[in-house]
């Protein structure tokens, strides 16, 4: 499942550069994660890098976007395919 950033976000900006899929961007009030680009770092790292660096623990799994490891890996392959 994709990750999401909750309103506990303090806009510290440490998560955005850590995302290998460029799924994190500044939203209207807080940073947001594009679920179409989030693979929970599957294919890149063993653990989600944004979660690892978040100082306030505000990046849980999005309960509305359940995806298996295989689905996340397939998304990774699509995102990294060379045209």
BADONU-24383 format. One record per residue: residue number from 1; residue in three letters; x, y, z of N, C-alpha, C, O in turn. Coordinates in nm, 4 decimals. Example, Ala and Ser with C-alpha at 12.3 -4.5 7.8 and 13.67 -1.06 7.14 Angstrom:
BEGIN
+-----+-----+----------+----------+----------+----------+----------+----------+----------+----------+----------+----------+----------+----------+
:   k :   r :      n_u :      n_v :      n_w :     ca_u :     ca_v :     ca_w :      c_u :      c_v :      c_w :      o_u :      o_v :      o_w :
+-----+-----+----------+----------+----------+----------+----------+----------+----------+----------+----------+----------+----------+----------+
:   1 : ala :   1.3190 :  -0.5690 :   0.7800 :   1.2300 :  -0.4500 :   0.7800 :   1.3200 :  -0.3300 :   0.7800 :   1.4236 :  -0.3319 :   0.8465 :
:   2 : ser :   1.2850 :  -0.2250 :   0.7080 :   1.3670 :  -0.1060 :   0.7140 :   1.2900 :   0.0030 :   0.7870 :   1.3409 :   0.1138 :   0.8039 :
+-----+-----+----------+----------+----------+----------+----------+----------+----------+----------+----------+----------+----------+----------+
This chain:
BEGIN
+-----+-----+----------+----------+----------+----------+----------+----------+----------+----------+----------+----------+----------+----------+
:   k :   r :      n_u :      n_v :      n_w :     ca_u :     ca_v :     ca_w :      c_u :      c_v :      c_w :      o_u :      o_v :      o_w :
+-----+-----+----------+----------+----------+----------+----------+----------+----------+----------+----------+----------+----------+----------+
:   1 : unk :   0.0846 :  -0.1181 :   0.0000 :   0.0000 :   0.0000 :   0.0000 :   0.0880 :   0.1229 :   0.0000 :   0.1984 :   0.1219 :   0.0545 :
:   2 : unk :   0.0403 :   0.2245 :  -0.0591 :   0.1143 :   0.3501 :  -0.0618 :   0.1159 :   0.4117 :   0.0782 :   0.0345 :   0.3777 :   0.1640 :
:   3 : unk :   0.2080 :   0.5004 :   0.0980 :   0.2163 :   0.5719 :   0.2246 :   0.1420 :   0.7045 :   0.2129 :   0.1072 :   0.7490 :   0.1035 :
:   4 : unk :   0.1189 :   0.7660 :   0.3274 :   0.0530 :   0.8960 :   0.3298 :   0.1170 :   0.9801 :   0.4394 :   0.1758 :   0.9264 :   0.5333 :
:   5 : unk :   0.1056 :   1.1106 :   0.4274 :   0.1580 :   1.2004 :   0.5293 :   0.0391 :   1.2610 :   0.6026 :  -0.0523 :   1.3148 :   0.5403 :
:   6 : unk :   0.0409 :   1.2519 :   0.7351 :  -0.0706 :   1.3019 :   0.8150 :  -0.0494 :   1.4491 :   0.8517 :   0.0564 :   1.5061 :   0.8253 :
:   7 : unk :  -0.1495 :   1.5080 :   0.9116 :  -0.1441 :   1.6494 :   0.9489 :  -0.0475 :   1.6778 :   1.0650 :  -0.0293 :   1.7933 :   1.1035 :
:   8 : unk :   0.0136 :   1.5740 :   1.1197 :   0.1187 :   1.5956 :   1.2194 :   0.2476 :   1.6448 :   1.1534 :   0.3423 :   1.6828 :   1.2224 :
:   9 : unk :   0.2513 :   1.6441 :   1.0199 :   0.3690 :   1.6892 :   0.9445 :   0.4068 :   1.8310 :   0.9874 :   0.3213 :   1.9188 :   0.9993 :
:  10 : unk :   0.5374 :   1.8512 :   1.0103 :   0.5856 :   1.9838 :   1.0516 :   0.6577 :   2.0564 :   0.9367 :   0.7258 :   2.1564 :   0.9591 :
:  11 : unk :   0.6422 :   2.0053 :   0.8145 :   0.7032 :   2.0665 :   0.6957 :   0.8538 :   2.0843 :   0.7088 :   0.9080 :   2.1880 :   0.6704 :
:  12 : unk :   0.9203 :   1.9850 :   0.7622 :   1.0649 :   1.9950 :   0.7821 :   1.1434 :   1.9684 :   0.6540 :   1.2607 :   2.0044 :   0.6449 :
:  13 : unk :   1.0796 :   1.9056 :   0.5546 :   1.1400 :   1.8840 :   0.4231 :   1.2476 :   1.7758 :   0.4205 :   1.3229 :   1.7693 :   0.3233 :
:  14 : unk :   1.2586 :   1.6915 :   0.5213 :   1.3607 :   1.5868 :   0.5151 :   1.3156 :   1.4665 :   0.4329 :   1.3995 :   1.3916 :   0.3830 :
:  15 : unk :   1.1862 :   1.4469 :   0.4180 :   1.1362 :   1.3305 :   0.3456 :   1.1463 :   1.3454 :   0.1938 :   1.1787 :   1.2494 :   0.1239 :
:  16 : unk :   1.1191 :   1.4633 :   0.1438 :   1.1114 :   1.4842 :  -0.0020 :   1.2370 :   1.4382 :  -0.0766 :   1.2246 :   1.3621 :  -0.1726 :
:  17 : unk :   1.3559 :   1.4806 :  -0.0370 :   1.4743 :   1.4380 :  -0.1131 :   1.5097 :   1.2906 :  -0.0955 :   1.5884 :   1.2369 :  -0.1734 :
:  18 : unk :   1.4536 :   1.2249 :   0.0045 :   1.4829 :   1.0836 :   0.0281 :   1.4039 :   0.9901 :  -0.0626 :   1.4401 :   0.8733 :  -0.0768 :
:  19 : unk :   1.2971 :   1.0390 :  -0.1238 :   1.2092 :   0.9532 :  -0.2039 :   1.2720 :   0.9234 :  -0.3403 :   1.2927 :   1.0150 :  -0.4199 :
:  20 : unk :   1.3025 :   0.7961 :  -0.3678 :   1.3642 :   0.7617 :  -0.4953 :   1.2682 :   0.7719 :  -0.6141 :   1.3118 :   0.7725 :  -0.7292 :
:  21 : unk :   1.1391 :   0.7797 :  -0.5868 :   1.0386 :   0.7865 :  -0.6932 :   0.9825 :   0.9262 :  -0.7136 :   0.8921 :   0.9457 :  -0.7949 :
:  22 : unk :   1.0347 :   1.0225 :  -0.6411 :   0.9848 :   1.1600 :  -0.6468 :   0.8329 :   1.1646 :  -0.6264 :   0.7609 :   1.2357 :  -0.6965 :
:  23 : unk :   0.7871 :   1.0869 :  -0.5287 :   0.6446 :   1.0804 :  -0.4979 :   0.6021 :   1.1856 :  -0.3961 :   0.4826 :   1.2074 :  -0.3764 :
:  24 : unk :   0.6988 :   1.2512 :  -0.3309 :   0.6676 :   1.3472 :  -0.2250 :   0.6859 :   1.4890 :  -0.2765 :   0.7869 :   1.5221 :  -0.3385 :
:  25 : unk :   0.5863 :   1.5715 :  -0.2494 :   0.5943 :   1.7126 :  -0.2895 :   0.5246 :   1.7987 :  -0.1853 :   0.4502 :   1.7491 :  -0.1007 :
:  26 : unk :   0.5502 :   1.9276 :  -0.1932 :   0.4856 :   2.0215 :  -0.1005 :   0.3401 :   2.0379 :  -0.1429 :   0.3112 :   2.0737 :  -0.2571 :
:  27 : unk :   0.2501 :   2.0116 :  -0.0508 :   0.1086 :   2.0325 :  -0.0762 :   0.0679 :   2.1713 :  -0.0307 :   0.1522 :   2.2568 :  -0.0038 :
:  28 : unk :  -0.0610 :   2.1922 :  -0.0228 :  -0.1116 :   2.3232 :   0.0184 :  -0.0706 :   2.3576 :   0.1611 :  -0.0263 :   2.4692 :   0.1883 :
:  29 : unk :  -0.0854 :   2.2613 :   0.2523 :  -0.0526 :   2.2848 :   0.3933 :   0.0667 :   2.2034 :   0.4423 :   0.1475 :   2.2508 :   0.5222 :
:  30 : unk :   0.0762 :   2.0804 :   0.3930 :   0.1821 :   1.9885 :   0.4356 :   0.2351 :   1.9158 :   0.3132 :   0.1804 :   1.9294 :   0.2037 :
:  31 : unk :   0.3406 :   1.8394 :   0.3314 :   0.3909 :   1.7567 :   0.2227 :   0.2896 :   1.6466 :   0.1941 :   0.2162 :   1.6039 :   0.2833 :
:  32 : unk :   0.2862 :   1.6012 :   0.0700 :   0.1922 :   1.4971 :   0.0281 :   0.2674 :   1.3910 :  -0.0509 :   0.3746 :   1.4160 :  -0.1059 :
:  33 : unk :   0.2087 :   1.2723 :  -0.0550 :   0.2668 :   1.1609 :  -0.1299 :   0.1717 :   1.1229 :  -0.2419 :   0.0533 :   1.0990 :  -0.2183 :
:  34 : unk :   0.2235 :   1.1174 :  -0.3636 :   0.1454 :   1.0741 :  -0.4803 :   0.1386 :   0.9215 :  -0.4760 :   0.2409 :   0.8557 :  -0.4952 :
:  35 : unk :   0.0210 :   0.8636 :  -0.4514 :   0.0113 :   0.7183 :  -0.4388 :   0.0437 :   0.6440 :  -0.5685 :   0.0755 :   0.5251 :  -0.5655 :
:  36 : unk :   0.0360 :   0.7126 :  -0.6811 :   0.0698 :   0.6497 :  -0.8088 :   0.2212 :   0.6344 :  -0.8256 :   0.2668 :   0.5574 :  -0.9101 :
:  37 : unk :   0.2982 :   0.7067 :  -0.7463 :   0.4447 :   0.7006 :  -0.7539 :   0.5070 :   0.6317 :  -0.6323 :   0.6240 :   0.5935 :  -0.6363 :
:  38 : unk :   0.4301 :   0.6154 :  -0.5244 :   0.4844 :   0.5568 :  -0.4016 :   0.4894 :   0.4046 :  -0.4120 :   0.3875 :   0.3395 :  -0.4352 :
:  39 : unk :   0.6094 :   0.3487 :  -0.3945 :   0.6270 :   0.2037 :  -0.3914 :   0.6734 :   0.1573 :  -0.2537 :   0.7153 :   0.0428 :  -0.2369 :
:  40 : unk :   0.6657 :   0.2469 :  -0.1550 :   0.7198 :   0.2187 :  -0.0216 :   0.8671 :   0.1805 :  -0.0316 :   0.9187 :   0.1061 :   0.0518 :
:  41 : unk :   0.9334 :   0.2316 :  -0.1331 :   1.0747 :   0.2087 :  -0.1634 :   1.1040 :   0.0659 :  -0.2095 :   1.2206 :   0.0283 :  -0.2223 :
:  42 : unk :   0.9998 :  -0.0143 :  -0.2348 :   1.0207 :  -0.1479 :  -0.2902 :   1.0956 :  -0.1314 :  -0.4223 :   1.0596 :  -0.0479 :  -0.5053 :
:  43 : unk :   1.2000 :  -0.2118 :  -0.4406 :   1.2830 :  -0.2035 :  -0.5596 :   1.4044 :  -0.1149 :  -0.5404 :   1.5022 :  -0.1266 :  -0.6141 :
:  44 : unk :   1.3990 :  -0.0275 :  -0.4431 :   1.5111 :   0.0621 :  -0.4154 :   1.5785 :   0.0295 :  -0.2821 :   1.7006 :   0.0155 :  -0.2756 :
:  45 : unk :   1.4988 :   0.0177 :  -0.1766 :   1.5495 :  -0.0022 :  -0.0413 :   1.4641 :  -0.1050 :   0.0324 :   1.3542 :  -0.1385 :  -0.0117 :
:  46 : unk :   1.5150 :  -0.1543 :   0.1439 :   1.4405 :  -0.2515 :   0.2247 :   1.3298 :  -0.1870 :   0.3069 :   1.2322 :  -0.2533 :   0.3421 :
:  47 : unk :   1.3439 :  -0.0587 :   0.3376 :   1.2439 :   0.0121 :   0.4168 :   1.2140 :   0.1473 :   0.3528 :   1.2996 :   0.2033 :   0.2844 :
:  48 : unk :   1.0942 :   0.2001 :   0.3740 :   1.0613 :   0.3315 :   0.3202 :   1.1542 :   0.4381 :   0.3795 :   1.1622 :   0.4541 :   0.5013 :
:  49 : unk :   1.2228 :   0.5090 :   0.2933 :   1.3210 :   0.6072 :   0.3378 :   1.2572 :   0.7282 :   0.4038 :   1.3144 :   0.7851 :   0.4967 :
:  50 : unk :   1.1397 :   0.7683 :   0.3574 :   1.0728 :   0.8832 :   0.4185 :   1.0357 :   0.8530 :   0.5635 :   1.0479 :   0.9391 :   0.6506 :
:  51 : unk :   0.9910 :   0.7323 :   0.5883 :   0.9551 :   0.6919 :   0.7249 :   1.0795 :   0.6917 :   0.8131 :   1.0748 :   0.7335 :   0.9288 :
:  52 : unk :   1.1900 :   0.6445 :   0.7577 :   1.3146 :   0.6354 :   0.8348 :   1.3660 :   0.7718 :   0.8801 :   1.4252 :   0.7831 :   0.9874 :
:  53 : unk :   1.3437 :   0.8760 :   0.7987 :   1.3981 :   1.0076 :   0.8341 :   1.2969 :   1.1008 :   0.9002 :   1.3361 :   1.2060 :   0.9508 :
:  54 : unk :   1.1708 :   1.0668 :   0.9015 :   1.0676 :   1.1552 :   0.9562 :   1.0849 :   1.1735 :   1.1076 :   1.0800 :   1.0759 :   1.1825 :
:  55 : unk :   1.1049 :   1.2976 :   1.1526 :   1.1275 :   1.3202 :   1.2950 :   1.0009 :   1.3150 :   1.3809 :   1.0101 :   1.3075 :   1.5035 :
:  56 : unk :   0.8834 :   1.3189 :   1.3184 :   0.7594 :   1.3194 :   1.3976 :   0.6720 :   1.1970 :   1.3720 :   0.5589 :   1.1909 :   1.4201 :
:  57 : unk :   0.7231 :   1.1000 :   1.2971 :   0.6508 :   0.9743 :   1.2746 :   0.5101 :   0.9995 :   1.2201 :   0.4116 :   0.9522 :   1.2769 :
:  58 : unk :   0.5013 :   1.0740 :   1.1102 :   0.3699 :   1.1087 :   1.0540 :   0.3460 :   1.0474 :   0.9167 :   0.2663 :   1.0998 :   0.8389 :
:  59 : unk :   0.4150 :   0.9351 :   0.8853 :   0.4003 :   0.8739 :   0.7537 :   0.3580 :   0.7271 :   0.7679 :   0.4417 :   0.6373 :   0.7596 :
:  60 : unk :   0.2296 :   0.7033 :   0.7889 :   0.1800 :   0.5658 :   0.7976 :   0.1406 :   0.5128 :   0.6591 :   0.1435 :   0.5850 :   0.5595 :
:  61 : unk :   0.1043 :   0.3860 :   0.6566 :   0.0485 :   0.3286 :   0.5347 :  -0.0914 :   0.3860 :   0.5143 :  -0.1656 :   0.4074 :   0.6102 :
:  62 : unk :  -0.1257 :   0.4102 :   0.3896 :  -0.2573 :   0.4640 :   0.3561 :  -0.3570 :   0.3488 :   0.3516 :  -0.3484 :   0.2642 :   0.2626 :
:  63 : unk :  -0.4513 :   0.3434 :   0.4454 :  -0.5461 :   0.2311 :   0.4495 :  -0.6374 :   0.2251 :   0.3263 :  -0.7008 :   0.1225 :   0.3016 :
:  64 : unk :  -0.6444 :   0.3319 :   0.2507 :  -0.7286 :   0.3357 :   0.1301 :  -0.6541 :   0.2846 :   0.0069 :  -0.7140 :   0.2717 :  -0.0999 :
:  65 : unk :  -0.5237 :   0.2550 :   0.0198 :  -0.4415 :   0.2166 :  -0.0953 :  -0.3663 :   0.0865 :  -0.0668 :  -0.2434 :   0.0838 :  -0.0728 :
:  66 : unk :  -0.4380 :  -0.0198 :  -0.0364 :  -0.3735 :  -0.1472 :  -0.0065 :  -0.3107 :  -0.2056 :  -0.1325 :  -0.3770 :  -0.2209 :  -0.2351 :
:  67 : unk :  -0.1819 :  -0.2380 :  -0.1232 :  -0.1092 :  -0.3001 :  -0.2334 :  -0.0152 :  -0.4057 :  -0.1767 :   0.0442 :  -0.3869 :  -0.0705 :
:  68 : unk :  -0.0023 :  -0.5172 :  -0.2488 :   0.0891 :  -0.6224 :  -0.2069 :   0.2313 :  -0.5847 :  -0.2475 :   0.2532 :  -0.4910 :  -0.3241 :
:  69 : unk :   0.3267 :  -0.6598 :  -0.1943 :   0.4664 :  -0.6387 :  -0.2325 :   0.4816 :  -0.6537 :  -0.3842 :   0.5527 :  -0.5756 :  -0.4475 :
:  70 : unk :   0.4152 :  -0.7535 :  -0.4423 :   0.4243 :  -0.7750 :  -0.5868 :   0.3666 :  -0.6570 :  -0.6648 :   0.4222 :  -0.6187 :  -0.7678 :
:  71 : unk :   0.2569 :  -0.5993 :  -0.6179 :   0.1991 :  -0.4826 :  -0.6840 :   0.2926 :  -0.3621 :  -0.6730 :   0.3091 :  -0.2871 :  -0.7692 :
:  72 : unk :   0.3536 :  -0.3435 :  -0.5557 :   0.4481 :  -0.2340 :  -0.5380 :   0.5699 :  -0.2526 :  -0.6278 :   0.6218 :  -0.1559 :  -0.6836 :
:  73 : unk :   0.6155 :  -0.3769 :  -0.6418 :   0.7304 :  -0.4035 :  -0.7275 :   0.6948 :  -0.3795 :  -0.8747 :   0.7763 :  -0.3269 :  -0.9504 :
:  74 : unk :   0.5751 :  -0.4174 :  -0.9144 :   0.5302 :  -0.3920 :  -1.0518 :   0.5239 :  -0.2416 :  -1.0787 :   0.5594 :  -0.1966 :  -1.1876 :
:  75 : unk :   0.4792 :  -0.1647 :  -0.9808 :   0.4765 :  -0.0192 :  -0.9941 :   0.6194 :   0.0341 :  -1.0075 :   0.6458 :   0.1212 :  -1.0904 :
:  76 : unk :   0.7113 :  -0.0184 :  -0.9259 :   0.8521 :   0.0193 :  -0.9350 :   0.9051 :  -0.0052 :  -1.0768 :   0.9719 :   0.0808 :  -1.1343 :
:  77 : unk :   0.8748 :  -0.1234 :  -1.1328 :   0.9218 :  -0.1557 :  -1.2672 :   0.8652 :  -0.0591 :  -1.3708 :   0.9367 :  -0.0185 :  -1.4624 :
:  78 : unk :   0.7389 :  -0.0220 :  -1.3580 :   0.6784 :   0.0759 :  -1.4498 :   0.7456 :   0.2118 :  -1.4381 :   0.7752 :   0.2764 :  -1.5385 :
:  79 : unk :   0.7694 :   0.2545 :  -1.3146 :   0.8289 :   0.3860 :  -1.2917 :   0.9739 :   0.3958 :  -1.3383 :   1.0205 :   0.5033 :  -1.3760 :
:  80 : unk :   1.0441 :   0.2844 :  -1.3355 :   1.1855 :   0.2871 :  -1.3702 :   1.2135 :   0.2339 :  -1.5100 :   1.3298 :   0.2230 :  -1.5490 :
:  81 : unk :   1.1113 :   0.2012 :  -1.5854 :   1.1296 :   0.1494 :  -1.7218 :   1.1951 :   0.2561 :  -1.8081 :   1.1591 :   0.3738 :  -1.8036 :
:  82 : unk :   1.2905 :   0.2123 :  -1.8853 :   1.3583 :   0.3029 :  -1.9766 :   1.2818 :   0.3045 :  -2.1084 :   1.2551 :   0.1998 :  -2.1674 :
:  83 : unk :   1.2476 :   0.4231 :  -2.1529 :   1.1699 :   0.4353 :  -2.2776 :   1.2587 :   0.4222 :  -2.3989 :   1.2105 :   0.4298 :  -2.5119 :
+-----+-----+----------+----------+----------+----------+----------+----------+----------+----------+----------+----------+----------+----------+
